[in-house]
Amino acid sequence: MKKVNVSAAVIVKDNKYFIAKRNKDKHLGGYFEFPGGKQDDNETLEQAVIREIKEELNVDITVDRKLGEEHYSDEKINVHLHYFFCTIIKGDIVLKEHEEAAWVSKEEFNKYKFAEGDKDIISLL
């Protein structure tokens, strides 16, 4: 199975992190994640996360710096996840692909069930 690059936004505001629950009809549905998506052939990882957040959340962001990387694969996917600290610069969040969302502190992460790659990156926050 071909490995796919995925960019994810770790959006921080007032010492809280934005997380979103994957749609139950999708792979890993019901798990929380840092939102983002697949990198297209013609874009950088940073451009991918900016585009994906606009598509999924209807906000414009800036990419501040890279947080880290994780690899995750199972019977359906093989992804190389790239995590970026990001800041919202324009708009109000509108969930277009997620079931719910929350702004959480570091201490609250353990109250949510995270997708595998995202669960691992939390230790770097």
Buried (B, 14 or more C-beta within 10 A) or exposed (E): EEEBBBBBBBBBEEEBBBBBBBBEEEEBEEBBBBBBBEBEEEBEBBBBBBBBBBEBBBBEBEBEEBBBEBEBBEEEBEBBBBBBBBEBEEEEBEBEBBBEBBBBEEEEBEEBEBBBBBBBBBEEE
